[in-house]
Amino acid sequence: MVGKQFINPPGLARPRGYTHVVTSHVGKTVYVAGQVARNAKGEIVGRNDLRRQAEQAYENLKVALGAAGASLADVVKLNVYIVNFKPEDREVQREVRSRYFGQEHLPASTLIGVQALAEQELLIEVEAIAVLE
């Protein structure tokens, strides 16, 4: 991670599951559109199940990153959108995300509750920016 710096500055509360600031000094930037709970056939996975939909969205993120020669380790910014967000949804999202991102070099991250996504059955969408060194 020579070209990236992960910073949790003094004066800000220690984050759980993300990094406050990530910088990049070199590399190719990869922008990944929001990934949702659709399998390779285009079918929605995990109807009415946030955990299952989150798992599928993160699996799709891995595939999308791989197509650009990147991996989850290259992600520097993550935006997560959850429909009709409730406090317990954060724990579900955090638990699933932790299976895909280690505890070191976590991306800057924003979790946003939204009224709806592009389709009624979708509960979560995950978009990312990655930097390859």
C-alpha positions in Angstrom: 0.0 0.0 0.0 2.9 2.3 -0.8 0.8 4.8 -2.8 -2.1 5.0 -0.3 -2.2 6.4 3.1 -5.0 5.5 5.6 -5.4 8.2 8.2 -7.5 8.4 11.4 -6.4 11.9 12.7 -6.3 12.9 16.3 -9.3 15.0 17.1 -11.7 12.7 15.4 -13.4 9.7 17.1 -11.8 6.4 16.3 -14.0 4.9 13.5 -15.5 1.4 13.6 -15.3 -0.3 10.2 -13.9 2.5 8.1 -11.1 5.1 7.8 -11.7 8.8 8.0 -9.2 9.8 5.3 -7.5 7.9 2.5 -5.0 9.5 0.2 -3.6 8.1 -3.0 -0.3 9.3 -4.6 -0.1 7.0 -7.6 -2.1 4.6 -9.7 -5.1 3.9 -11.8 -8.4 5.0 -10.4 -11.4 2.6 -10.8 -14.9 3.8 -10.3 -17.5 1.0 -9.7 -21.2 1.7 -10.2 -23.5 0.8 -7.4 -23.8 -3.0 -7.1 -27.0 -4.6 -6.0 -28.4 -8.0 -5.2 -28.6 -9.4 -8.8 -26.9 -12.7 -9.7 -25.1 -13.3 -13.0 -28.5 -14.2 -14.6 -30.0 -10.9 -13.6 -32.2 -12.3 -10.9 -32.7 -10.6 -7.6 -31.2 -12.6 -4.7 -32.5 -12.5 -1.2 -35.9 -10.7 -1.5 -36.8 -9.1 1.8 -33.4 -10.2 3.3 -30.9 -7.4 3.8 -28.1 -9.7 4.9 -28.4 -11.9 1.8 -28.7 -8.9 -0.5 -25.6 -7.3 1.1 -23.7 -10.5 0.5 -24.7 -10.5 -3.2 -23.8 -6.8 -3.6 -20.3 -7.3 -2.1 -19.8 -10.5 -4.3 -20.8 -8.4 -7.3 -18.4 -5.6 -6.2 -15.6 -8.2 -6.2 -16.4 -9.3 -9.7 -16.6 -5.7 -11.0 -13.3 -4.8 -9.4 -11.7 -7.9 -10.8 -12.8 -6.9 -14.3 -10.6 -3.8 -13.9 -7.7 -5.7 -12.4 -8.5 -4.5 -8.9 -9.5 -6.2 -5.6 -11.3 -5.2 -2.5 -7.9 -4.4 -1.0 -7.7 -1.5 -3.6 -10.9 0.2 -2.5 -10.4 3.6 -1.0 -14.0 4.9 -0.9 -17.2 3.0 -0.3 -20.8 4.3 -0.4 -23.6 2.1 0.9 -27.3 2.9 0.4 -29.9 1.0 2.5 -33.6 1.3 1.9 -35.7 2.4 4.9 -32.6 2.4 7.1 -33.1 1.3 10.7 -30.3 1.2 13.4 -30.2 -2.6 13.4 -29.4 -2.5 9.6 -26.1 -0.9 10.4 -25.0 -4.0 12.3 -26.1 -6.3 9.5 -24.2 -4.2 7.0 -21.1 -4.0 9.2 -21.0 -7.7 9.8 -21.3 -8.5 6.1 -18.8 -5.8 5.1 -16.3 -7.1 7.6 -16.2 -10.5 5.8 -15.0 -8.7 2.7 -12.7 -6.0 4.1 -10.1 -6.8 6.8 -9.5 -4.6 9.8 -6.5 -2.9 8.3 -6.6 -0.3 5.6 -10.3 0.1 5.6 -11.8 2.4 2.9 -13.3 5.8 3.7 -17.0 4.9 3.9 -20.5 6.5 4.0 -23.7 4.7 4.9 -26.9 6.5 3.6 -30.5 5.6 4.4 -32.7 6.1 1.3 -36.4 5.9 0.6 -35.9 3.6 -2.4 -33.5 2.3 -5.0 -34.0 1.7 -8.7 -36.3 -1.3 -8.1 -38.7 -1.9 -5.3 -37.2 -5.3 -4.4 -33.7 -4.0 -3.9 -32.7 -3.2 -0.3 -29.0 -2.2 -0.6 -26.6 -0.8 -3.1 -22.8 -0.6 -2.8 -20.5 1.6 -4.9 -16.8 2.0 -4.7 -13.7 3.8 -5.8 -10.5 1.8 -6.0 -6.9 2.8 -6.7 -4.4 0.5 -8.3 -0.7 1.1 -7.6 
